[in-house]
């Protein structure tokens, strides 16, 4: 067989270059947040996972628009460092840290109780926090860690804050998904580890499909309330999201970094959904990394599947027992 020889240097070195060129060729100039005049004075926003990467860039932009900006972060040290950086860069003193670990439903409930107690309004909720590359792990609450962090935690958080969002309408919920959702599978047994999707990539892809199904079903339930909910793909972005992978994967990712979007560029589609006039009144949709309406995969458009996943998620989070569980 000639395959081993074909994979030896220098041929295999061409693979990262070819992938990089493909990424570069498919990048399109997105909507530019700097040209958006939206002002958020008097409004309150929450951004989860806001201590680094896309989340921090989103929080920075919203703080520049004069919003009361709540950074919902797992790490107190990294979160407070981001708060100080954003305050210094924007001059907005109404940037605060609240601890939140979306892999823990107890943490989500504690965070939501604090918000409902302390905040008179909530205009934008950005569900940005997410992980990939974690090993299959069942938490102390009997849930799979990646699926809880990326999907079930945000599902619970959003539902617990819905009444405040409704009272503040018009308001927006923004769910960060991915173009990789098209390779995912939405099986509620993944949430408890009764079934495993087959690998780290498969788990991530499936959580991003669940984000889209959640978006569609939530939009259906929120019709007429003045609360809109949309999902988006940030594209291929140079962040620290690959930190849990092995050396080989991190090395390949490193080689491709020059061809990827920066975190600031990758934040554009999230900011678009959160503040743009163009997205006003649009709900239940999916935007690509160029801030354009896009058609998600067939499973992501399956209304029956979305309802089934919602019902399973309600049971696992205790929402069927009441909004506060």
N, C-alpha and C positions, 0 to 999 in steps of 0.2 A: 504493500500500500504506500501511496505517496503522501498521505495526509500528514504524518509526523514531520516529514521534510518541509511541507508547505507551511507548517506552523512554527518552524524554527526561524531565528533571526536571518535576514532582516524583515521577512514578510509579516510576522506577527506585529512588528512595530508599526506597520502601516494601519492596523485596525483602529487604534485610538485616533490617528490623524484623519482617517476616513469618517469615523463617527463624529469627530469634532467639526469637520467641514460640513457634514450633514446638519448638525445643530446650528452652525453659523448660517447656512443657507436658508434654513427654515425659520430663522428669527425675523419677525416683522416689527416695524416701529409701533409700539403700543400707544394707547392713549396716554397723554402726558399729564400727570397729576399737577405739575407746576403751572399748567395753563388753566386749571380748574379753579374758578373763583369761589367755590362753596365755602362759606364761613360757618363755623359751629359754635359760635359764642352762645353761651347759655345751655349748651347741650352736653350730654354725658355719654361717653363711649367706653366699652370694655374690649380689650384685645387680649386673648389668651396666648400664652407662649410668646410674650412680648419682650423677653430679655435679650433676644438675639435674632439674627437672620431677618426673614420676611416680617415676622411679628413686630420686631423693634422698628423696622422701617415704616410699617403701617402706623404704629403708635406715634412715631416722630411726625409723620404727615398730619395726623389728626390733631396732635398737640399744636402744630403750627397754625392750624385752623381755629385755635382758641377753645377747643373742647376740653371739658374736664375729662382727663384721660386716665383710665384705670388699667394698669398693667397687671394682668392676672398671671402670676408666675409660680413655678414650683420652688425655685431657689430664692431664699431671701437675699443672699449676698449678690447674686447675679441680677436679680430683679431690682434691687436698690441701686446698683451701679447703673443700670439702664435708665432708671428714673432720674438720677443726677445728670446723666449725659443728655437726656431729652430736655430736661429743664434748662440746662446751660445752653443748648443749641437753639431752643425756641423762645426762651424767656417766659414760658408758661409755667407758673408755680402750681397750677392745679393738675399736676401729674403725680399720681399716687400708686403705691404698690399694694396689692392684696394677694395673699398666698392662695394658690390653687394648684392642685395636682389632679388632672382629669383622669388619671388611672385609678383614682379612689373616689367611689361614690360618696363616702363620708366627707371627704374634702370638698367635693362639689356642693353638697348640701350645706356645709358650714359656710362656704363662700357665698352661696346664694342667700342664706339667711342674713349675712352681714350686709350684702348689697341692699336687700329689701328693707333692712332696718335703717341704713345710713343714707341711701340715695333716694331723693324724691322723684327722679326720672331716669330713664335709660333710652337713649335715642339710637344707638348702634351697638350691636353685639357682634364681634368678629371671632368666630370659632377657628382659630389658626393653629393652636397647639397640636403637634403630631410627632410621631416617632416611626422609625423603621429600623430593621436590622436586629431587633431584640429577639432573644431566644423565646421559644414557647414557654409561657409562664402563667400559672394560675395564681391570682392574688388571694389575699386573706378573705376577700368577699366572694370567692368562688367564681371569678370572672377572668377571662384571658386578658393579659396586660395590654398588648398592642391594640386589640379591638376595643377595650375600655378607654384607653387614652385617646384614640383617634375618632371613635364613634360614640360609644355608649355614654361616656362622660359628657361630651358636648350635647348629646341628645337630652340628658337629664338637666344639664345646666340651662339650656334654652327653655325647656318646659317650665322649670322653676321660676324663670324670669319673665315668662310670657305676659303675666298680668301687668307688670311694670312697663313692659314694651308697649302693650295695648294702651295703657294710660298715657303714654308719651307720644302716641301716634301723631303724625306719620313717623314711623321708625323702621329700622332695617336690621335683619339678621343676615350675616354673611358667613357662608361655610366654605372653607378652603378645601377643595377636592384635588383632583389630578387627572391629567389625560390618561394616566395608567389605570383609571377605574375600568376601562374597557376590557382589561384582562382579569377583572375581579369576579368573585362569586358571592352572592348574598345568601348565606345560610346562617340562620340564627343560632345554630349549634356551635358556630365558631365563637360566639360571645362567651360561652361557658367552657370552651375547650372540649366539649363532647365530640367535636369533629375538628380536625386541623386542616387548613387550606393547602398545606403541602410545602411551605417554606416561608422565609422572611419576606421575599418579594410578593409572594401570593397573598400573604396576610395584609401587607400594606395596600396592595391593589384592591383587595376586598373591602377594607375599611373605607377606601375612597369611593367605591361603588355605593356602600351604605350611606355615606354622606350625601350622595345625590338622591338616593331613594328617600332619605329623611327630608331633604329639601323639598322634593316634590309633594310629599304627603303633608308636611307642615304648611306649605303654601296653600294647599287645598283646604286645610282646616282653618286657615287664617283669612280666608276671603271675607272682605267687607270690614275688617278690623282696622285697616290702615297700617298694618305691619306687613312688610314685604320680606321675602327670604329668597336668596339666590346663592348659587354655588359657582365656583370658578376653578380654573387651573392656572397656577402661576408660571407654568412652563418648566424648563430645565434650568435650575437656579443653583448657583454656587453658594451653598450654606454648609453648616456642620451636620446636616441630617444623616450623613453616611458614617458618623462616628462609631456606630455600634457594629459595623461590618468588619470583616477580616482585612488583613493587610493588602491582599491582591485587589479586592474590590475598591478599597480606599485609594490604592495606587492608580488604578484605572480612572477613577473619579478625578484624582488630582491631575492626571494628564489632560483630561477634558475641560478642566476649569477655565482655561483661557477662552474657550468657545461658548461658555455658558453665560446666562444672564447674571448680573450682580444681584444681591439681595434687594437693592433699591429698585432695580428694573423689574425684578420678579414680584415686587409688592404692588405694581401698578394695577393689575386686575382686581386685587382685593380692595384697593382704595377706590377704584372705579365703582365697584358694587356698593361701597359704603357711603360715598358722598356725591357721585356725579349726578348732574341733572339728567343725563342721558338714561340713567338706570332708574330714575324716579318712577314709581308706579309699576315697574316690571317685577313680577314675582314668579317663583317656581322655575326659573330658567338656569341655564348653564352657560358661562362665559369662558372663552378660551384665553390663552395668555396674551392675546392681542386685544383683549377687552371687547371681543365681538361675540354676539350670540352664536352658539354652536349646538349641534345636535349630539347629545350624549349617546352612549351605547344603547342597544335594544333593551337589555335588562334594566338599565337606569330609567327607562321610560315605562316600565311595567307597573301600572297602578295597583294591581292585585298584589304583586310582590312587595311594593312599598307599604301597603296596609298590613300585610302579614308581618313584615319586619317591625313596623311600628308597634303592633300588638305584643309581639315578643319582647320588645324593648321596654314597653310599659310594665310588663310583668316583672322583668328582671330588675328594674329600677324602683319598683314599688309605686309607680305613678297611678296604677289602677286603684290604689288604696287612698288616694288623695294627693293634692299638689305638694304637700310637704312630707309625705311618706310617713 
